[in-house]
Amino acid sequence: MSDEPRKSVIERYTDVVIRFRYAIVVATVIACVLLGFGQSQIGFSGDYRYYFGETTPQNEALEVLDTNYANADSIYFALTPKDGKTVFDNETLEAVTRLTEEAWLLPYVSRVDSLANFQHTRAEGLDNLIVEDLVRAPAELTRAQIDNIEKHALAEPSLINSIVSADGKHTGVNAVLRLSGDSPGETGKAVAAARKLAKTIEKNYPVAVRLTGVHMMNHAFTEIGMGDIKLLMPVMYGLMVVILFALFRSFLQVLMTAVLVFLTTMAAQGLVGWLGILLTAPSSIAPTIILTLAVADSVHVIKSFVNAKRDGKSKEDAVRESLRLNYKPVFLTTITTIFGFLALNFADAPPYHDLGNITAMGVGIAFILSLSLLPAMLVILPTWIKHRSEGQQMKFLGAWNKLADVVVNRRAAVVLAFAVLAIGLSIPIPGLVLDDRWVEYFSEDTAFRKDADFVQDHVTGMYSVEFNLKSPGANEISKIEYLEAVNEFAEFYRRQDNVYNVSVITD
């Protein structure tokens, strides 16, 4: 029998990695590239409905409203005369009329409401009621006719603070869209057409046009989420390279880490595409989280390898030492991180499920590459690590030993200090406020936020509550008792603070 001690699992695994290092590098790179092709399938959803689960009471109530009434999700064009006057003049009313007509041609539009096509009812004689557009042939209107339009518009409950501001200086054209939901690109297509129309109106008339509404908000989530990915990833990579170079002072070691992080992120995002997961604003930050954790795994493995090399070990033995020291800590960190992010599947909002699942996949890939691709590259690529003398080694360890002595010898004080710190930092927690005003998710510098704030300050509100008021029985909505109850309900809300407009059948 051999007197040699039996090798552990990690030792046998390391021998395999060292022996088949070239095959491992080729195989892992090919696998990550193949997974990465899935990135072309990634879709981005900014639809606020995606934040609710399919079986939640909120989504079921929304389905009832959509089934029984017209979908209220819209693109809102706010028009403001550039001369500071009211909207009740020929040129502005011409702009409103043209915008109303061309808004009907936007993709997926099912309804357009504005001053121009508001159905105004007037009496003619004793027996006739005439129903017609409030604004007709705006270029030919006399001052007296325009004044009459203004009087009716500012007295109409369904228009005031909805389609026209109370001071008459701003007006809106509301285009309601009904999307099929078959393609994530439908909102983007509609928004692009709306922006083009807004520019056309501004070019031909002395008005400023601002765009807001649910679909503009949905698209803003998409644009900003994708923009963050394009901006944050290069910034993160740049910071990573600078910090790693300061830590390792080796181009090759930084390159190895960058390769691992790049392949991890590419493979994880590719899986997102292959699995059909739609990115949202919350889940779009997953690549940044994955990058951070992948760097942490790499730093542990590489730093231990460098220390072993400085102690005089060969590359192969340095890799063995690095994996022996790190496989348990890296594994425990990975598995706890994966379970932590998978716990987001218990959240009510599906986008947070996606954030947890994407990050968990990325962390798992980073773990696999850190213990396969990275050690294989460490053996293959050349290293110029100087051997550290015994005196240098003692000096290196001295500072850490002093810190360890402080922690061990003053452990009670350390525990107490951090307990006090934790309690102190937790004191403001009761002051946290849950605020889901979606417009304020966006920076005040973004175009959507600027337009939304302007519309909310000068024209109408950005948030609505819709009620499905059932009558006692079939065909009873015309009975006076029901209509009186509905009107009383509407008047109650009109008396509340921060209510811009109440639209109700009794009007």
Salt bridges, closest charged atoms under 4 A:
ASP15 OD2 - LYS7 NZ 2.67
ASP15 OD1 - ARG320 NE 3.04
ASP66 OD2 - ARG49 NH1 2.49
ASP73 OD2 - ARG49 NH2 2.85
GLU102 OE2 - ARG98 NE 2.80
ASP113 OD2 - ARG111 NE 2.81
GLU124 OE1 - ARG122 NH1 3.67
GLU132 OE2 - ARG122 NE 2.90
GLU132 OE1 - ARG136 NH2 3.11
ASP147 OD1 - ARG143 NH2 2.99
GLU223 OE2 - ARG195 NH1 2.87
GLU223 OE2 - HIS219 NE2 3.40
ASP311 OD1 - ARG388 NH2 3.45
ASP317 OD1 - ARG320 NH1 2.99
GLU321 OE2 - ARG324 NH2 2.83
ASP435 OD2 - ARG437 NH2 2.69
GLU440 OE2 - ARG437 NE 3.62
GLU444 OE2 - ARG449 NH2 3.77
ASP453 OD2 - ARG449 NE 2.86
GLU491 OE2 - ARG494 NH1 2.90
ASP507 OD2 - ARG494 NH2 2.68
